[in-house]
Amino acid sequence: MFCGIMNLPLPSTNFTKFNNILASRETCEESLAEAVREAIDENDGERHIAVAVEGSWQKRGFSSKNGVVTVTSVDTSKVIDVEILSKHWI
């Protein structure tokens, strides 16, 4: 409404999309950090925690271009790290 009154163009949708991506990334990093803290607390403050690592590709074989790896705490069953893999830069 302010932009209309001041006869200014609307903000770029790319800017809004980028802000949403940044907000999602920040929330994800905070959540993962909290999961790590919980796993350390569950392990009596010891930083050497047991984890399970799972990976998956979009397609079988060597032709897949996208994949994901997750690291999950064995004690709390919470995801403590995620990595998206791609043969192309995203």
HUKAHU-V946632 format. One record per helix or strand of 2 or more residues. SS is the DSSP state (helix for helix, strand for strand). FROM is the first residue (numbers start at 1). LEN is the number of residues. If there is no record, write none. Layout:
ss->SS from->FROM len->LEN
ss->SS from->FROM len->LEN
//
This chain:
ss->helix from->2 len->4
ss->helix from->13 len->30
ss->strand from->51 len->7
ss->helix from->61 len->3
ss->strand from->66 len->8
ss->strand from->79 len->8
//
